[in-house]
């Protein structure tokens, strides 16, 4: 192979490697579709009900994803799409472009969660109830609750109703999702954290399960409980001695009604509380 050919070959390999490294979210521009759904994504479409559709009103390229709450018989069916895929870096942010036309105060909710195995590593969430008629970018930081490097990501796009029911006609358009530049690895998760902290649950709002992460600076007796808005205890997630480090628990609220709940972490005299929002 001549020098010039070798250089061109090396450049082509480098460009392919860069393309693979940048292909973070599957079909992030929603250019490819099969059977009425975007390739690599799962939707709430079922039979004659198709809240998720392809639209040519795109931010870039030829297509984007459109979601519309549909009235069918006596029920309003919301739009939802989600994807699970592999990642291998600690990305700094979650970004995308959207339009939104809400009815009755409904909200658009987009979130990303990183996992290492079954352990929650980071999350990002964007929500808005404001009408947006031209493509607008959202960009939210990934909040890390662990020093692990994630191996799996979950991205979800959905609607949150205002009140107890969804409103027919609420519509969103999404295009060009991406993660921001990767950040450095911050050491091993086995190292002891420097502070006592309860992270915001993710997703939030949620239905029916949500992940709660917390850190304790030393081995101690730990209590993690959930209360309703009247102060009644409705769930105990931790009541035991834990080692220093970051810990994760999942609260499945499938048996609970929609509403506001409070999660309280306690270790010795230290306490911290976060608000949880369950929307069914």
MIDOSE-1310 file (N, C-alpha, C; in nm, 2 decimals, decimal comma, always signed):
residues 280
xxxx	+0,09/-0,12/+0,00/+0,00/+0,00/+0,00/+0,09/+0,12/+0,00; +0,06/+0,22/-0,09/+0,14/+0,34/-0,10/+0,11/+0,43/+0,01; +0,20/+0,53/+0,04/+0,18/+0,62/+0,15/+0,05/+0,69/+0,14; +0,02/+0,75/+0,02/-0,10/+0,82/+0,00/-0,23/+0,74/+0,03
xxxx	-0,22/+0,61/-0,02/-0,34/+0,52/+0,00/-0,35/+0,49/+0,15; -0,23/+0,47/+0,22/-0,23/+0,44/+0,36/-0,29/+0,55/+0,44; -0,26/+0,67/+0,40/-0,31/+0,79/+0,47/-0,46/+0,80/+0,45; -0,51/+0,78/+0,33/-0,65/+0,78/+0,30/-0,72/+0,67/+0,38
xxxx	-0,66/+0,55/+0,39/-0,72/+0,44/+0,46/-0,73/+0,47/+0,61; -0,62/+0,53/+0,67/-0,63/+0,57/+0,81/-0,73/+0,67/+0,84; -0,74/+0,77/+0,74/-0,85/+0,87/+0,76/-0,99/+0,81/+0,76; -1,01/+0,72/+0,67/-1,14/+0,65/+0,66/-1,17/+0,57/+0,78
xxxx	-1,07/+0,50/+0,84/-1,09/+0,43/+0,97/-1,12/+0,53/+1,08; -1,05/+0,64/+1,08/-1,08/+0,74/+1,19/-1,22/+0,80/+1,18; -1,26/+0,83/+1,05/-1,39/+0,88/+1,04/-1,50/+0,78/+1,08; -1,48/+0,65/+1,04/-1,58/+0,55/+1,09/-1,58/+0,54/+1,24
xxxx	-1,47/+0,54/+1,30/-1,46/+0,54/+1,45/-1,53/+0,65/+1,51; -1,51/+0,77/+1,45/-1,58/+0,89/+1,50/-1,73/+0,88/+1,49; -1,78/+0,82/+1,37/-1,92/+0,80/+1,35/-1,98/+0,71/+1,45; -1,91/+0,60/+1,48/-1,96/+0,50/+1,58/-1,96/+0,57/+1,72
xxxx	-1,86/+0,65/+1,75/-1,85/+0,71/+1,89/-1,97/+0,81/+1,90; -2,01/+0,87/+1,79/-2,11/+0,98/+1,80/-2,25/+0,92/+1,79; -2,26/+0,79/+1,75/-2,39/+0,73/+1,73/-2,44/+0,68/+1,87; -2,48/+0,77/+1,96/-2,51/+0,74/+2,09/-2,65/+0,69/+2,11
xxxx	-2,75/+0,76/+2,06/-2,89/+0,73/+2,08/-2,94/+0,67/+1,95; -3,00/+0,55/+1,95/-3,04/+0,49/+1,82/-3,14/+0,57/+1,75; -3,12/+0,59/+1,62/-3,21/+0,66/+1,53/-3,25/+0,80/+1,59; -3,15/+0,87/+1,64/-3,18/+0,99/+1,72/-3,24/+1,10/+1,64
xxxx	-3,23/+1,09/+1,51/-3,30/+1,19/+1,42/-3,43/+1,14/+1,37; -3,47/+1,02/+1,40/-3,60/+0,96/+1,36/-3,61/+0,96/+1,21; -3,50/+0,92/+1,14/-3,51/+0,92/+1,00/-3,56/+0,78/+0,95; -3,54/+0,68/+1,02/-3,58/+0,54/+0,97/-3,70/+0,49/+1,06
xxxx	-3,80/+0,44/+0,99/-3,92/+0,39/+1,05/-3,96/+0,25/+0,99; -4,02/+0,17/+1,07/-4,07/+0,04/+1,02/-4,20/+0,01/+1,10; -4,30/-0,03/+1,02/-4,43/-0,06/+1,08/-4,49/+0,05/+1,15; -4,46/+0,17/+1,12/-4,53/+0,29/+1,18/-4,46/+0,34/+1,30
xxxx	-4,34/+0,28/+1,34/-4,27/+0,32/+1,46/-4,13/+0,35/+1,42; -4,06/+0,44/+1,49/-3,92/+0,47/+1,46/-3,83/+0,35/+1,50; -3,74/+0,31/+1,41/-3,65/+0,20/+1,43/-3,57/+0,22/+1,56; -3,56/+0,12/+1,64/-3,49/+0,12/+1,77/-3,57/+0,17/+1,88
xxxx	-3,69/+0,21/+1,86/-3,78/+0,26/+1,97/-3,90/+0,18/+1,99; -3,96/+0,18/+2,11/-4,08/+0,12/+2,14/-4,18/+0,23/+2,17; -4,31/+0,21/+2,12/-4,41/+0,31/+2,14/-4,54/+0,25/+2,20; -4,63/+0,34/+2,23/-4,76/+0,30/+2,28/-4,86/+0,27/+2,17
xxxx	-4,82/+0,27/+2,05/-4,90/+0,23/+1,94/-4,95/+0,09/+1,95; -5,09/+0,07/+1,93/-5,14/-0,06/+1,94/-5,27/-0,07/+1,85; -5,27/-0,16/+1,75/-5,39/-0,17/+1,66/-5,42/-0,04/+1,60; -5,55/+0,00/+1,61/-5,59/+0,12/+1,54/-5,55/+0,25/+1,61
xxxx	-5,49/+0,24/+1,73/-5,45/+0,35/+1,81/-5,30/+0,38/+1,78; -5,26/+0,49/+1,72/-5,12/+0,52/+1,69/-5,09/+0,66/+1,74; -5,07/+0,68/+1,87/-5,03/+0,82/+1,91/-4,90/+0,87/+1,86; -4,81/+0,77/+1,83/-4,68/+0,81/+1,77/-4,68/+0,79/+1,62
xxxx	-4,64/+0,90/+1,55/-4,64/+0,89/+1,40/-4,51/+0,96/+1,35; -4,49/+0,94/+1,22/-4,38/+1,00/+1,15/-4,43/+1,13/+1,09; -4,34/+1,24/+1,10/-4,38/+1,37/+1,05/-4,26/+1,42/+0,96; -4,30/+1,49/+0,86/-4,20/+1,55/+0,77/-4,16/+1,69/+0,82
xxxx	-4,23/+1,74/+0,93/-4,19/+1,87/+0,99/-4,07/+1,84/+1,08; -3,95/+1,84/+1,03/-3,83/+1,80/+1,10/-3,74/+1,92/+1,13; -3,67/+1,91/+1,24/-3,56/+2,01/+1,26/-3,45/+2,00/+1,17; -3,41/+1,88/+1,13/-3,31/+1,85/+1,03/-3,35/+1,72/+0,96
xxxx	-3,29/+1,69/+0,85/-3,32/+1,57/+0,78/-3,46/+1,57/+0,72; -3,52/+1,45/+0,70/-3,65/+1,44/+0,64/-3,76/+1,42/+0,73; -3,73/+1,36/+0,85/-3,84/+1,33/+0,94/-3,81/+1,36/+1,09; -3,92/+1,36/+1,16/-3,91/+1,37/+1,31/-4,02/+1,28/+1,37
xxxx	-4,02/+1,27/+1,50/-4,12/+1,19/+1,57/-4,23/+1,29/+1,62; -4,35/+1,25/+1,60/-4,47/+1,33/+1,64/-4,55/+1,24/+1,74; -4,59/+1,30/+1,85/-4,68/+1,23/+1,94/-4,81/+1,31/+1,97; -4,92/+1,25/+1,96/-5,05/+1,32/+1,98/-5,14/+1,23/+2,07
xxxx	-5,20/+1,29/+2,17/-5,30/+1,22/+2,26/-5,43/+1,20/+2,17; -5,47/+1,08/+2,16/-5,58/+1,05/+2,07/-5,71/+1,01/+2,16; -5,82/+1,06/+2,11/-5,95/+1,01/+2,17/-6,00/+0,89/+2,10; -6,02/+0,78/+2,18/-6,06/+0,66/+2,12/-6,17/+0,60/+2,21
xxxx	-6,29/+0,58/+2,16/-6,41/+0,54/+2,24/-6,42/+0,64/+2,35; -6,41/+0,60/+2,47/-6,42/+0,69/+2,59/-6,29/+0,72/+2,66; -6,18/+0,69/+2,60/-6,05/+0,71/+2,66/-5,96/+0,79/+2,58; -5,88/+0,88/+2,64/-5,78/+0,95/+2,57/-5,64/+0,88/+2,59
xxxx	-5,58/+0,84/+2,48/-5,46/+0,77/+2,48/-5,34/+0,86/+2,46; -5,25/+0,87/+2,56/-5,13/+0,95/+2,54/-5,02/+0,89/+2,45; -4,93/+0,97/+2,41/-4,82/+0,93/+2,33/-4,70/+0,90/+2,41; -4,63/+0,79/+2,38/-4,50/+0,76/+2,46/-4,41/+0,68/+2,37
xxxx	-4,28/+0,71/+2,38/-4,18/+0,64/+2,30/-4,06/+0,63/+2,39; -3,99/+0,51/+2,39/-3,87/+0,49/+2,47/-3,78/+0,40/+2,40; -3,65/+0,41/+2,44/-3,54/+0,32/+2,39/-3,45/+0,28/+2,49; -3,40/+0,16/+2,49/-3,29/+0,11/+2,57/-3,17/+0,08/+2,48
xxxx	-3,05/+0,12/+2,52/-2,93/+0,09/+2,44/-2,81/+0,10/+2,52; -2,70/+0,06/+2,46/-2,57/+0,05/+2,53/-2,50/+0,19/+2,53; -2,43/+0,22/+2,63/-2,34/+0,34/+2,64/-2,21/+0,29/+2,71; -2,10/+0,37/+2,69/-1,98/+0,33/+2,76/-1,90/+0,46/+2,81
xxxx	-1,97/+0,57/+2,83/-1,91/+0,69/+2,88/-2,00/+0,77/+2,97; -1,94/+0,86/+3,05/-2,02/+0,95/+3,13/-2,05/+1,08/+3,06; -2,15/+1,08/+2,99/-2,19/+1,20/+2,91/-2,23/+1,31/+3,00; -2,20/+1,43/+2,96/-2,23/+1,55/+3,04/-2,37/+1,61/+3,04
xxxx	-2,44/+1,58/+2,93/-2,57/+1,65/+2,91/-2,66/+1,56/+2,82; -2,79/+1,60/+2,82/-2,89/+1,54/+2,73/-2,96/+1,65/+2,66; -2,96/+1,64/+2,52/-3,01/+1,75/+2,44/-3,11/+1,70/+2,33; -3,18/+1,79/+2,28/-3,27/+1,76/+2,17/-3,35/+1,88/+2,12
xxxx	-3,43/+1,87/+2,02/-3,51/+1,98/+1,96/-3,66/+1,94/+1,97; -3,74/+2,03/+2,00/-3,89/+2,00/+2,02/-3,98/+2,11/+1,98; -4,10/+2,08/+1,95/-4,22/+2,17/+1,94/-4,32/+2,11/+2,03; -4,41/+2,19/+2,08/-4,51/+2,14/+2,17/-4,64/+2,23/+2,17
xxxx	-4,75/+2,16/+2,16/-4,88/+2,22/+2,15/-4,97/+2,15/+2,26; -4,97/+2,20/+2,38/-5,05/+2,13/+2,49/-5,20/+2,17/+2,49; -5,28/+2,08/+2,54/-5,42/+2,11/+2,56/-5,45/+2,08/+2,71; -5,52/+2,17/+2,77/-5,57/+2,15/+2,91/-5,46/+2,15/+3,01
xxxx	-5,34/+2,21/+2,98/-5,23/+2,22/+3,08/-5,14/+2,10/+3,08; -5,15/+2,00/+2,99/-5,07/+1,88/+2,98/-4,92/+1,93/+2,96; -4,83/+1,84/+3,01/-4,69/+1,87/+3,00/-4,61/+1,77/+2,92; -4,51/+1,81/+2,86/-4,41/+1,73/+2,78/-4,30/+1,69/+2,88
xxxx	-4,26/+1,56/+2,88/-4,16/+1,51/+2,98/-4,07/+1,42/+2,90; -3,94/+1,46/+2,90/-3,83/+1,38/+2,83/-3,72/+1,36/+2,93; -3,68/+1,23/+2,95/-3,58/+1,20/+3,04/-3,49/+1,09/+3,00; -3,37/+1,09/+3,05/-3,27/+0,99/+3,03/-3,21/+0,94/+3,16
xxxx	-3,19/+0,81/+3,16/-3,13/+0,74/+3,28/-3,02/+0,65/+3,24; -2,90/+0,66/+3,31/-2,79/+0,57/+3,29/-2,78/+0,47/+3,40; -2,75/+0,34/+3,36/-2,73/+0,23/+3,45/-2,60/+0,17/+3,43; -2,55/+0,11/+3,54/-2,44/+0,01/+3,53/-2,50/-0,12/+3,59
xxxx	-2,53/-0,21/+3,50/-2,61/-0,33/+3,54/-2,74/-0,28/+3,59; -2,78/-0,31/+3,71/-2,91/-0,26/+3,77/-2,89/-0,14/+3,86; -2,77/-0,09/+3,87/-2,75/+0,03/+3,95/-2,76/+0,16/+3,88; -2,85/+0,25/+3,93/-2,86/+0,38/+3,87/-2,73/+0,46/+3,88
xxxx	-2,69/+0,52/+3,77/-2,57/+0,60/+3,77/-2,60/+0,75/+3,75; -2,69/+0,79/+3,66/-2,71/+0,93/+3,63/-2,85/+0,94/+3,57; -2,90/+1,07/+3,58/-3,03/+1,10/+3,52/-3,03/+1,24/+3,47; -3,12/+1,27/+3,38/-3,15/+1,40/+3,33/-3,30/+1,41/+3,29
xxxx	-3,36/+1,52/+3,32/-3,50/+1,53/+3,29/-3,54/+1,67/+3,24; -3,62/+1,68/+3,14/-3,67/+1,81/+3,09/-3,82/+1,80/+3,08; -3,89/+1,91/+3,13/-4,03/+1,91/+3,13/-4,08/+2,05/+3,10; -4,19/+2,07/+3,03/-4,25/+2,20/+3,00/-4,40/+2,18/+2,97
xxxx	-4,47/+2,29/+3,01/-4,61/+2,29/+2,98/-4,64/+2,41/+2,88; -4,54/+2,47/+2,83/-4,55/+2,59/+2,75/-4,56/+2,55/+2,60; -4,65/+2,62/+2,53/-4,66/+2,60/+2,39/-4,54/+2,66/+2,31; -4,48/+2,57/+2,22/-4,36/+2,61/+2,15/-4,39/+2,58/+2,00
xxxx	-4,40/+2,68/+1,92/-4,44/+2,66/+1,78/-4,33/+2,65/+1,68; -4,21/+2,68/+1,72/-4,09/+2,66/+1,63/-3,99/+2,57/+1,70; -3,91/+2,50/+1,63/-3,82/+2,41/+1,70/-3,73/+2,48/+1,79; -3,72/+2,43/+1,92/-3,64/+2,49/+2,02/-3,56/+2,38/+2,09
xxxx	-3,44/+2,41/+2,12/-3,35/+2,31/+2,18/-3,37/+2,31/+2,33; -3,37/+2,19/+2,39/-3,36/+2,17/+2,53/-3,22/+2,11/+2,56; -3,16/+2,15/+2,67/-3,03/+2,09/+2,71/-3,03/+2,09/+2,86; -3,02/+1,97/+2,91/-3,02/+1,95/+3,06/-2,89/+1,87/+3,10
xxxx	-2,83/+1,90/+3,21/-2,71/+1,83/+3,26/-2,75/+1,69/+3,31; -2,66/+1,59/+3,29/-2,68/+1,46/+3,35/-2,63/+1,48/+3,49; -2,72/+1,44/+3,59/-2,68/+1,44/+3,73/-2,64/+1,30/+3,77; -2,51/+1,29/+3,81/-2,45/+1,17/+3,85/-2,47/+1,14/+4,00
xxxx	-2,52/+1,02/+4,03/-2,53/+0,98/+4,17/-2,44/+0,86/+4,20; -2,35/+0,83/+4,11/-2,25/+0,73/+4,13/-2,13/+0,76/+4,04; -2,01/+0,71/+4,08/-1,89/+0,73/+4,01/-1,87/+0,62/+3,90; -1,96/+0,53/+3,89/-1,95/+0,42/+3,79/-1,96/+0,48/+3,65
xxxx	-1,90/+0,40/+3,55/-1,92/+0,43/+3,41/-2,04/+0,35/+3,36; -2,14/+0,41/+3,31/-2,26/+0,34/+3,27/-2,24/+0,24/+3,16; -2,33/+0,14/+3,15/-2,32/+0,05/+3,03/-2,45/+0,05/+2,96; -2,56/+0,11/+3,02/-2,69/+0,10/+2,95/-2,76/+0,24/+2,97
xxxx	-2,83/+0,28/+2,87/-2,91/+0,40/+2,88/-3,06/+0,38/+2,85; -3,14/+0,46/+2,91/-3,29/+0,45/+2,89/-3,34/+0,59/+2,86; -3,40/+0,62/+2,75/-3,45/+0,75/+2,71/-3,60/+0,73/+2,68; -3,68/+0,82/+2,74/-3,82/+0,82/+2,73/-3,88/+0,95/+2,70
xxxx	-3,98/+0,96/+2,61/-4,05/+1,08/+2,57/-4,20/+1,05/+2,60; -4,27/+1,13/+2,68/-4,40/+1,11/+2,71/-4,47/+1,23/+2,75; -4,60/+1,22/+2,78/-4,69/+1,33/+2,82/-4,73/+1,31/+2,97; -4,74/+1,42/+3,04/-4,80/+1,42/+3,18/-4,93/+1,50/+3,18
xxxx	-5,03/+1,44/+3,23/-5,16/+1,51/+3,22/-5,17/+1,61/+3,33; -5,25/+1,71/+3,30/-5,28/+1,81/+3,40/-5,42/+1,77/+3,46; -5,41/+1,73/+3,59/-5,53/+1,68/+3,65/-5,53/+1,53/+3,65; -5,64/+1,46/+3,64/-5,65/+1,32/+3,65/-5,66/+1,25/+3,51
xxxx	-5,67/+1,33/+3,40/-5,68/+1,26/+3,27/-5,60/+1,34/+3,17; -5,56/+1,27/+3,06/-5,50/+1,33/+2,95/-5,60/+1,41/+2,86; -5,55/+1,50/+2,78/-5,64/+1,58/+2,70/-5,61/+1,55/+2,55; -5,71/+1,51/+2,48/-5,70/+1,48/+2,34/-5,65/+1,60/+2,26
xxxx	-5,56/+1,58/+2,17/-5,51/+1,69/+2,09/-5,37/+1,74/+2,13; -5,33/+1,71/+2,25/-5,19/+1,75/+2,29/-5,09/+1,69/+2,20; -5,00/+1,77/+2,14/-4,91/+1,72/+2,04/-4,77/+1,77/+2,06; -4,67/+1,68/+2,05/-4,53/+1,72/+2,05/-4,46/+1,66/+1,93
xxxx	-4,35/+1,73/+1,89/-4,26/+1,69/+1,79/-4,12/+1,69/+1,84; -4,04/+1,58/+1,82/-3,91/+1,56/+1,87/-3,81/+1,53/+1,76; -3,69/+1,58/+1,77/-3,59/+1,55/+1,66/-3,45/+1,57/+1,72; -3,35/+1,51/+1,66/-3,21/+1,53/+1,69/-3,17/+1,52/+1,83
xxxx	-3,20/+1,41/+1,90/-3,16/+1,39/+2,03/-3,01/+1,36/+2,04; -2,94/+1,39/+2,15/-2,80/+1,36/+2,16/-2,76/+1,37/+2,31; -2,64/+1,32/+2,33/-2,58/+1,34/+2,46/-2,46/+1,44/+2,44; -2,43/+1,52/+2,54/-2,32/+1,61/+2,53/-2,19/+1,54/+2,55
xxxx	-2,08/+1,62/+2,55/-1,94/+1,56/+2,56/-1,93/+1,47/+2,69; -1,85/+1,37/+2,67/-1,83/+1,28/+2,78/-1,74/+1,34/+2,89; -1,76/+1,32/+3,01/-1,68/+1,37/+3,12/-1,59/+1,26/+3,17; -1,49/+1,29/+3,25/-1,39/+1,19/+3,30/-1,45/+1,11/+3,40
xxxx	-1,40/+0,99/+3,42/-1,44/+0,90/+3,52/-1,39/+0,95/+3,66; -1,48/+0,95/+3,75/-1,44/+1,01/+3,88/-1,40/+0,91/+3,99; -1,34/+0,81/+3,95/-1,29/+0,71/+4,05/-1,38/+0,60/+4,07; -1,36/+0,51/+4,17/-1,43/+0,39/+4,19/-1,55/+0,42/+4,28
xxxx	-1,66/+0,35/+4,26/-1,78/+0,37/+4,34/-1,76/+0,32/+4,48; -1,65/+0,24/+4,50/-1,63/+0,18/+4,64/-1,57/+0,28/+4,73; -1,52/+0,40/+4,68/-1,46/+0,50/+4,76/-1,57/+0,57/+4,85; -1,54/+0,60/+4,97/-1,64/+0,66/+5,06/-1,67/+0,80/+5,01
xxxx	-1,80/+0,83/+5,01/-1,84/+0,97/+4,97/-1,80/+1,07/+5,08; -1,80/+1,19/+5,05/-1,76/+1,29/+5,15/-1,88/+1,35/+5,22; -2,00/+1,32/+5,18/-2,11/+1,38/+5,24/-2,23/+1,29/+5,25; -2,32/+1,33/+5,33/-2,45/+1,26/+5,35/-2,55/+1,33/+5,25
xxxx	-2,61/+1,25/+5,16/-2,69/+1,32/+5,05/-2,80/+1,22/+5,00; -2,92/+1,28/+4,98/-3,03/+1,21/+4,91/-3,05/+1,28/+4,78; -3,03/+1,20/+4,67/-3,05/+1,25/+4,54/-3,20/+1,26/+4,50; -3,24/+1,35/+4,41/-3,37/+1,35/+4,36/-3,40/+1,22/+4,29
xxxx	-3,52/+1,16/+4,31/-3,56/+1,04/+4,24/-3,57/+1,06/+4,09; -3,55/+0,95/+4,02/-3,57/+0,96/+3,87/-3,63/+0,83/+3,82; -3,73/+0,84/+3,73/-3,78/+0,97/+3,68/-3,87/+1,03/+3,79; -3,90/+1,16/+3,77/-3,99/+1,23/+3,86/-4,06/+1,35/+3,78
xxxx	-4,18/+1,34/+3,75/-4,29/+1,24/+3,79/-4,26/+1,10/+3,74; -4,33/+1,00/+3,80/-4,30/+0,87/+3,76/-4,43/+0,79/+3,76; -4,43/+0,67/+3,70/-4,54/+0,58/+3,70/-4,50/+0,44/+3,65; -4,50/+0,33/+3,73/-4,53/+0,33/+3,87/-4,41/+0,32/+3,96
xxxx	-4,29/+0,31/+3,90/-4,17/+0,29/+3,98/-4,07/+0,40/+3,96; -3,99/+0,43/+4,06/-3,89/+0,53/+4,05/-3,77/+0,49/+4,13; -3,65/+0,54/+4,09/-3,52/+0,50/+4,15/-3,47/+0,61/+4,24; -3,43/+0,57/+4,36/-3,39/+0,67/+4,46/-3,24/+0,63/+4,50
xxxx	-3,15/+0,73/+4,49/-3,01/+0,70/+4,52/-2,97/+0,79/+4,64; -2,88/+0,75/+4,72/-2,83/+0,83/+4,83/-2,69/+0,78/+4,87; -2,63/+0,87/+4,94/-2,49/+0,84/+4,99/-2,48/+0,86/+5,14; -2,40/+0,78/+5,20/-2,37/+0,79/+5,35/-2,22/+0,79/+5,36
xxxx	-2,16/+0,88/+5,45/-2,02/+0,89/+5,45/-1,95/+0,79/+5,54; -2,02/+0,71/+5,61/-1,96/+0,61/+5,70/-2,06/+0,50/+5,72; -2,01/+0,38/+5,77/-2,10/+0,27/+5,80/-2,20/+0,31/+5,91; -2,33/+0,29/+5,89/-2,42/+0,34/+6,00/-2,56/+0,28/+5,97
xxxx	-2,65/+0,30/+6,07/-2,78/+0,25/+6,06/-2,86/+0,36/+5,97; -2,92/+0,31/+5,87/-2,99/+0,40/+5,77/-3,13/+0,37/+5,76; -3,21/+0,47/+5,75/-3,36/+0,46/+5,73/-3,40/+0,54/+5,60; -3,47/+0,48/+5,51/-3,52/+0,54/+5,39/-3,67/+0,51/+5,38
xxxx	-3,75/+0,61/+5,41/-3,90/+0,58/+5,41/-3,97/+0,68/+5,32; -4,09/+0,64/+5,28/-4,18/+0,72/+5,20/-4,31/+0,75/+5,27; -4,35/+0,88/+5,26/-4,47/+0,93/+5,33/-4,56/+0,99/+5,24; -4,69/+0,99/+5,26/-4,79/+1,06/+5,18/-4,79/+1,21/+5,23
xxxx	-4,88/+1,29/+5,16/-4,88/+1,43/+5,19/-4,94/+1,46/+5,33; -5,00/+1,36/+5,40/-5,05/+1,38/+5,53/-4,95/+1,33/+5,64; -4,84/+1,29/+5,59/-4,73/+1,24/+5,69/-4,74/+1,10/+5,73; -4,83/+1,02/+5,66/-4,85/+0,88/+5,69/-4,74/+0,80/+5,62
xxxx	-4,67/+0,71/+5,69/-4,57/+0,63/+5,63/-4,64/+0,53/+5,54; -4,59/+0,52/+5,41/-4,65/+0,43/+5,31/-4,55/+0,33/+5,25; -4,42/+0,34/+5,29/-4,32/+0,25/+5,24/-4,19/+0,26/+5,31; -4,13/+0,15/+5,34/-3,99/+0,15/+5,39/-3,90/+0,08/+5,29
xxxx	-3,80/+0,16/+5,25/-3,71/+0,11/+5,15/-3,58/+0,06/+5,21; -3,54/+0,12/+5,32/-3,42/+0,08/+5,39/-3,44/+0,09/+5,54; -3,40/-0,01/+5,62/-3,40/+0,00/+5,76/-3,30/-0,10/+5,81; -3,17/-0,06/+5,79/-3,06/-0,15/+5,82/-2,93/-0,08/+5,83
xxxx	-2,83/-0,15/+5,87/-2,69/-0,09/+5,87/-2,63/-0,10/+5,73; -2,58/+0,01/+5,68/-2,52/+0,01/+5,54/-2,38/+0,05/+5,55; -2,30/+0,01/+5,46/-2,16/+0,05/+5,45/-2,15/+0,19/+5,39; -2,04/+0,26/+5,40/-2,02/+0,39/+5,34/-2,03/+0,38/+5,19
xxxx	-2,09/+0,47/+5,12/-2,09/+0,47/+4,98/-2,22/+0,51/+4,92; -2,24/+0,49/+4,79/-2,37/+0,52/+4,72/-2,45/+0,40/+4,71; -2,58/+0,42/+4,74/-2,68/+0,31/+4,74/-2,80/+0,35/+4,66; -2,87/+0,25/+4,60/-2,98/+0,28/+4,52/-3,10/+0,18/+4,56
xxxx	-3,22/+0,24/+4,56/-3,34/+0,16/+4,59/-3,45/+0,20/+4,49; -3,53/+0,11/+4,46/-3,65/+0,13/+4,37/-3,78/+0,13/+4,45; -3,86/+0,23/+4,43/-3,99/+0,23/+4,50/-4,10/+0,20/+4,39; -4,17/+0,09/+4,40/-4,28/+0,06/+4,31/-4,41/+0,10/+4,38
xxxx	-4,47/+0,20/+4,32/-4,59/+0,26/+4,38/-4,72/+0,22/+4,30; -4,71/+0,10/+4,24/-4,83/+0,06/+4,16/-4,96/+0,04/+4,24; -4,94/+0,03/+4,37/-5,06/+0,01/+4,46/-5,10/+0,14/+4,52; -5,04/+0,25/+4,49/-5,07/+0,38/+4,55/-5,14/+0,47/+4,45
xxxx	-5,22/+0,57/+4,50/-5,29/+0,66/+4,41/-5,20/+0,77/+4,36; -5,23/+0,84/+4,26/-5,15/+0,95/+4,21/-5,15/+1,06/+4,32; -5,04/+1,13/+4,32/-5,02/+1,24/+4,42/-4,88/+1,27/+4,46; -4,86/+1,35/+4,56/-4,73/+1,39/+4,60/-4,69/+1,31/+4,72
xxxx	-4,57/+1,26/+4,72/-4,52/+1,18/+4,83/-4,38/+1,24/+4,87; -4,33/+1,20/+4,99/-4,21/+1,25/+5,04/-4,12/+1,13/+5,08; -3,99/+1,14/+5,04/-3,89/+1,03/+5,07/-3,80/+1,10/+5,17; -3,78/+1,03/+5,29/-3,69/+1,08/+5,39/-3,58/+0,99/+5,42
xxxx	-3,46/+1,04/+5,41/-3,34/+0,96/+5,45/-3,29/+1,00/+5,58; -3,25/+0,91/+5,67/-3,20/+0,94/+5,80/-3,09/+0,85/+5,84; -2,98/+0,91/+5,89/-2,87/+0,83/+5,95/-2,82/+0,91/+6,07; -2,84/+0,85/+6,18/-2,80/+0,93/+6,31/-2,89/+1,05/+6,32
xxxx	-2,83/+1,17/+6,33/-2,90/+1,29/+6,35/-2,92/+1,36/+6,21; -2,86/+1,30/+6,11/-2,87/+1,36/+5,97/-3,00/+1,32/+5,90; -3,07/+1,41/+5,84/-3,19/+1,38/+5,76/-3,19/+1,46/+5,64; -3,26/+1,41/+5,54/-3,29/+1,48/+5,41/-3,41/+1,43/+5,35
xxxx	-3,49/+1,52/+5,29/-3,62/+1,48/+5,23/-3,63/+1,53/+5,09; -3,69/+1,45/+5,00/-3,72/+1,49/+4,86/-3,87/+1,46/+4,83; -3,92/+1,55/+4,74/-4,06/+1,53/+4,70/-4,07/+1,44/+4,58; -4,16/+1,34/+4,58/-4,19/+1,25/+4,47/-4,33/+1,28/+4,42
xxxx	-4,34/+1,27/+4,28/-4,47/+1,29/+4,22/-4,51/+1,17/+4,14; -4,62/+1,10/+4,18/-4,67/+0,99/+4,12/-4,79/+1,03/+4,03; -4,78/+1,00/+3,90/-4,88/+1,04/+3,80/-4,93/+0,91/+3,73; -5,05/+0,87/+3,75/-5,11/+0,75/+3,68/-5,21/+0,79/+3,57
